[in-house]
Amino acid sequence: MEKEHKPKKHRFRKAYTVHVISDNPDSAGHRYHFSAGMSQFLIIGGFLLAMLTVCYIIYSAMSLHTLRRLQHEQTTLTQQLQSQNAQLSATNNALQNEVSQLSRAINQKIEAEQAAEEEAHAMTLPMGFPLSGAATIAEGAAEEDAEETAPIMQFNGIEIGSSVIATGSGTVIEVSSDATYGYRVVLSHNDGYESVYLNGGVPIVDVGDEVVFAQDLFRIGQGNTHLGYQVRKDGSFINPEELLEING
């Protein structure tokens, strides 16, 4: 049997002609003829260009979204840093105030300690009044000493029951009899000072005793209201009035 021959199918390829017409009536226009291959190339190229455009638009949108997100994060971070900076500034100001207050407190404490040291040192000098009660001060008289004329202050106690007291803190270095007054008590103080107390009463301290300011040395009673008081500086007698502080 003879085989039947079927007609061979041919792929149908289209060609395109583009006629461009101008608004000018005198112009005949232009015709552009595109072959089938050229038409396919233009279609594929146009499709690819459209795809690239869409991809670019999507990429730009995503980039813009990312940029806005980063800007928002940066703004948030900036606000947080500003808030932290404000808190640190407030903390720093509070610390500076505390430091200033502490510095003032320390300076006040140092000044108080210095004042206390100066007051304590002053208490070791023979600057006080030698009687605990009221007394009158007689005119200064010169007592003849073996080597020199010694300035002396004369006091008359007017209240029986008062005492002869130390004019400054110190150490008793002498308790002896005195031909004129009865007894002599000598105290050694700081800075080379010594105070001498001359009275007819019996001393109530002994050599070596540490006495404090205003401590009793003699008790004033009937017959021993008279007191002689002297001060020595580095072994030499000075005028007691130069140091004596009288209040009232």
LOPATOR-587162 format. One record per residue (C-alpha): x, y, z; chain. Coordinates in pm, 1 decimal, always signed. Each point is the difference from the previous one (the first is absolute). Layout:
LOPATOR-587162
X|Y|Z|A .
...
This chain:
LOPATOR-587162
+0.0|+0.0|+0.0|A .
+113.9|+341.3|-71.9|A .
+43.0|+227.6|+290.1|A .
-204.8|+308.7|-4.2|A .
+205.9|+316.5|+2.4|A .
-129.5|+259.2|+240.2|A .
+71.6|+359.1|-80.0|A .
+294.2|+135.8|+204.5|A .
-97.6|+260.8|+251.5|A .
+195.9|+324.2|-16.0|A .
+35.2|+235.4|+299.0|A .
-182.5|+318.9|-75.8|A .
+224.8|+297.8|+50.6|A .
-136.1|+346.1|-11.9|A .
+163.6|+314.0|-128.9|A .
-114.6|+347.7|+99.5|A .
-18.7|+327.9|-182.2|A .
-40.9|+321.7|+192.6|A .
-139.9|+299.1|-184.5|A .
+70.1|+332.6|+166.7|A .
-233.2|+276.1|-112.7|A .
+79.0|+366.4|+55.2|A .
-251.9|+275.7|+68.3|A .
+148.6|+192.1|-290.5|A .
-225.1|-63.2|-302.6|A .
+297.7|+47.8|-230.1|A .
+191.0|-278.7|+166.6|A .
-58.2|-353.4|-128.1|A .
+110.0|-153.2|+330.0|A .
+245.9|-282.7|+50.8|A .
-22.5|-372.1|-11.4|A .
+218.5|-224.7|+207.6|A .
+14.7|-366.4|-79.1|A .
+109.2|-245.6|+262.9|A .
+84.3|-353.1|-87.3|A .
-122.5|-290.3|+210.1|A .
+337.2|-34.8|+175.1|A .
+22.1|+369.0|+70.0|A .
-354.5|+0.8|+134.4|A .
+79.6|-283.9|+237.8|A .
+315.2|+179.5|+113.6|A .
-191.2|+319.0|+69.1|A .
-275.5|-185.6|+186.7|A .
+246.7|-192.1|+214.8|A .
+203.9|+314.8|+60.7|A .
-309.1|+195.3|+95.8|A .
-104.2|-277.2|+238.7|A .
+344.0|-8.6|+160.3|A .
+4.9|+379.2|+28.9|A .
-342.2|-10.0|+165.9|A .
+120.1|-267.7|+240.5|A .
+311.6|+201.7|+82.7|A .
-215.4|+306.9|+57.9|A .
-230.4|-192.4|+233.1|A .
+298.5|-146.2|+184.6|A .
+154.9|+344.7|+33.3|A .
-325.4|+140.6|+134.3|A .
-28.1|-284.4|+252.8|A .
+366.9|+40.0|+101.0|A .
-41.1|+378.4|+36.6|A .
-310.5|-49.3|+214.5|A .
+180.9|-252.8|+220.0|A .
+305.3|+228.7|+28.7|A .
-221.5|+295.9|+86.0|A .
-175.8|-208.4|+267.8|A .
+335.8|-111.3|+141.9|A .
+129.0|+358.1|-4.0|A .
-306.8|+125.6|+181.3|A .
+33.0|-279.2|+257.6|A .
+366.3|+88.3|+54.0|A .
-88.9|+369.0|+33.1|A .
-266.7|-87.8|+258.1|A .
+247.3|-216.2|+192.9|A .
+258.5|+278.9|-16.4|A .
-255.3|+254.0|+125.8|A .
-99.1|-233.1|+283.8|A .
+365.2|-62.2|+89.0|A .
+71.2|+374.5|-7.5|A .
-292.0|+66.6|+234.4|A .
+120.7|-274.7|+235.5|A .
+353.8|+142.7|-1.4|A .
-134.8|+349.1|+67.9|A .
-208.6|-136.1|+289.9|A .
+303.0|-186.0|+139.0|A .
+213.2|+311.1|-41.2|A .
-258.6|+205.0|+192.2|A .
-3.9|-263.1|+276.4|A .
+380.8|-3.8|+12.1|A .
+5.6|+379.5|+17.5|A .
-249.7|-5.3|+287.8|A .
+203.0|-270.5|+175.7|A .
+320.3|+198.1|-57.3|A .
-159.4|+315.5|+143.8|A .
-123.7|-195.6|+301.5|A .
+348.2|-147.3|+52.2|A .
+157.5|+344.3|-30.6|A .
-243.5|+132.1|+261.7|A .
+84.2|-291.7|+228.1|A .
+372.2|+58.6|-55.1|A .
-44.7|+370.5|+76.9|A .
-198.0|-78.1|+316.2|A .
+256.0|-263.1|+103.2|A .
+283.9|+243.4|-69.5|A .
-171.4|+268.5|+209.3|A .
-62.6|-252.9|+277.9|A .
+364.6|-109.6|-10.7|A .
+121.5|+360.8|+4.0|A .
-232.7|+79.7|+289.7|A .
+123.9|-306.9|+185.7|A .
+363.1|+97.4|-65.7|A .
-69.2|+355.3|+115.8|A .
-180.8|-131.9|+309.0|A .
+289.9|-234.9|+75.3|A .
+250.0|+281.3|-48.4|A .
-206.5|+227.0|+224.3|A .
-23.6|-277.8|+258.4|A .
+376.5|-56.7|-20.8|A .
+64.3|+373.1|+36.3|A .
-242.5|+17.3|+293.4|A .
+158.1|-308.8|+159.8|A .
+344.2|+151.1|-49.5|A .
-116.4|+330.6|+147.9|A .
-126.5|-190.9|+303.0|A .
+360.0|-115.0|+63.2|A .
+125.2|+358.3|+25.7|A .
-30.0|+205.5|+324.8|A .
-260.2|+241.8|-134.7|A .
-290.4|-53.0|+243.3|A .
-98.6|+174.9|+320.5|A .
+165.6|-162.5|+305.5|A .
-302.2|+14.2|+232.7|A .
-332.7|-180.5|-35.0|A .
-196.4|+263.7|+191.0|A .
-16.6|+377.8|+4.4|A .
+320.7|+184.7|+87.1|A .
+160.1|+339.6|-10.7|A .
+330.0|+69.1|-173.2|A .
+250.8|+204.2|+197.9|A .
+258.8|+225.2|-158.5|A .
+297.4|-197.6|-133.9|A .
+298.2|-14.6|+232.5|A .
+356.0|-111.5|-61.9|A .
+122.8|-295.5|+195.8|A .
+375.0|-14.7|+43.3|A .
+135.2|-323.8|-142.7|A .
+348.0|-135.2|+52.3|A .
+94.0|+78.9|-359.1|A .
-251.3|+254.4|-131.8|A .
-304.1|+208.0|+77.9|A .
-306.2|-219.8|-68.5|A .
-332.8|+151.1|-109.7|A .
-288.8|-127.8|+208.9|A .
-376.7|+50.4|+10.0|A .
-174.5|+27.4|+336.9|A .
-356.0|-132.1|+44.6|A .
-229.1|+20.3|+303.6|A .
-275.7|-258.3|+4.0|A .
-320.9|+132.5|+152.4|A .
-202.6|-318.5|+6.6|A .
+91.2|-263.7|+251.5|A .
-54.5|-340.6|-158.1|A .
+151.7|+84.4|-340.8|A .
+327.7|-147.4|-122.4|A .
+332.5|+85.4|-157.0|A .
-15.3|-174.2|-334.3|A .
+239.2|-85.8|-283.3|A .
+5.6|+267.7|-269.5|A .
+83.2|-268.7|-257.7|A .
+44.0|-375.7|-26.3|A .
+344.4|-124.4|+94.3|A .
+217.6|-203.7|+234.0|A .
+80.8|+82.6|+363.8|A .
+379.5|+38.8|+14.0|A .
+34.1|+159.8|+342.9|A .
-186.6|+3.6|+331.6|A .
+200.1|+180.6|+268.4|A .
-24.4|+240.6|+291.6|A .
+34.9|+374.4|-46.3|A .
+122.1|+236.0|+269.0|A .
-234.1|+281.7|-101.3|A .
-323.7|-174.2|-110.9|A .
+19.5|-339.9|+163.0|A .
+7.5|-239.4|-298.2|A .
+111.5|+2.4|-362.4|A .
-140.7|-216.8|-283.7|A .
+158.9|+11.7|-346.5|A .
-158.3|-145.2|-316.4|A .
+179.4|-71.0|-327.7|A .
-198.7|+76.8|-318.1|A .
+55.6|-23.8|-376.2|A .
+218.7|+238.3|-199.3|A .
+244.8|+50.8|+289.8|A .
-248.5|+163.8|+239.9|A .
-13.2|-53.2|+377.2|A .
-255.1|+140.9|+244.9|A .
+75.9|+67.7|+368.3|A .
-269.3|+9.7|+272.9|A .
+82.6|+143.3|+346.1|A .
-260.1|-50.3|+274.3|A .
-28.1|-67.7|+371.8|A .
-227.7|-303.0|-36.4|A .
+116.7|-360.4|-15.5|A .
+54.6|-117.7|-362.5|A .
-231.4|-280.1|-111.4|A .
+228.8|-117.6|-282.9|A .
+335.2|-178.9|-0.2|A .
+307.2|+11.8|-223.5|A .
-58.6|-204.0|-316.2|A .
-376.9|+48.7|-4.2|A .
-154.0|+77.7|-338.4|A .
-253.5|+277.2|+49.4|A .
-254.0|+143.1|-239.7|A .
-113.2|+352.9|-54.8|A .
-193.2|+138.2|+302.5|A .
+90.8|-293.2|+225.5|A .
+27.5|+89.1|+371.0|A .
+352.4|+59.5|+138.0|A .
-90.8|+166.6|+336.6|A .
-332.3|+52.2|+171.2|A .
-63.3|+353.9|+118.0|A .
-98.5|+24.2|+363.5|A .
+34.2|+226.4|+300.4|A .
+352.0|+140.7|+6.4|A .
+111.6|-95.4|-350.4|A .
-201.3|+227.1|-226.5|A .
+316.8|+164.6|-132.4|A .
+159.9|-141.6|-319.7|A .
+321.3|+86.8|-176.2|A .
+16.8|-106.1|-368.1|A .
+299.8|-7.6|-234.6|A .
+82.1|-131.3|-349.5|A .
+333.9|-111.0|-144.5|A .
+82.0|-39.5|-370.0|A .
+304.0|-212.4|-83.6|A .
+124.9|+44.8|+355.4|A .
-42.7|+379.7|+18.3|A .
-280.4|+181.0|+183.0|A .
-240.3|+199.5|-218.0|A .
-290.5|+225.2|+88.4|A .
-300.5|-231.7|+68.6|A .
-236.8|+266.4|-129.2|A .
+130.7|-65.2|-353.7|A .
-175.9|-337.8|+2.1|A .
-277.4|+40.8|+251.8|A .
-352.7|-10.7|-141.8|A .
-251.2|+167.1|+230.5|A .
-370.2|-39.7|-78.9|A .
-248.0|+212.2|+187.1|A .
